[in-house]
Amino acid sequence: MYDSILNHPNSLFGQFERLRRELDDAFGVSGFPTSIRSVASGTVPAVNVGRTPSSMEIYAFAPGLDASKTEVTLERGVLRISGERVAGIPANDPKVQVYARERGSGSFARAISLPDDIDPSQVNATYRDGVLHVSIARHESAQPKRITVQ
């Protein structure tokens, strides 16, 4: 339905979409949404943060990253994830005509505040199938303990 609205010659949204494409072509801009119905493209990966009784678990969804160029640091209870996502389509190839560019590219950085009960000496980070997983152990004193009632 939306495609027919955007592609209809008399549609106001279609006219805005054509104008946006013309401006992108004229100024070489690729960081804007690729259509009026898209969300803004960004280079910041989405994250999920959770905890288990023994650890904090952080998942950053960032397909196409080079793990060796991704930096993960933990300092004063703040986890920082930074890196760069390269564009999937060559930018300066005259043979390539881009119709849509929804995947953001460029440098990114995330900062996630963590609770005080983490153990910064026990951190593990892995990157697999486009997901960066960071696991940080919680101090043993912060883990729940079962108390026997007598």
Secondary structure as GFF3:
##gff-version 3
##sequence-region A 1 150
A	DSSP	alpha_helix	2	7	.	.	.	ID=ss1
A	DSSP	alpha_helix	12	27	.	.	.	ID=ss2
A	DSSP	beta_strand	46	51	.	.	.	ID=ss3
A	DSSP	beta_strand	55	61	.	.	.	ID=ss4
A	DSSP	three_ten_helix	67	69	.	.	.	ID=ss5
A	DSSP	beta_strand	71	75	.	.	.	ID=ss6
A	DSSP	beta_strand	78	85	.	.	.	ID=ss7
A	DSSP	beta_strand	106	113	.	.	.	ID=ss8
A	DSSP	beta_strand	118	128	.	.	.	ID=ss9
A	DSSP	beta_strand	131	138	.	.	.	ID=ss10
A	DSSP	three_ten_helix	140	142	.	.	.	ID=ss11
###
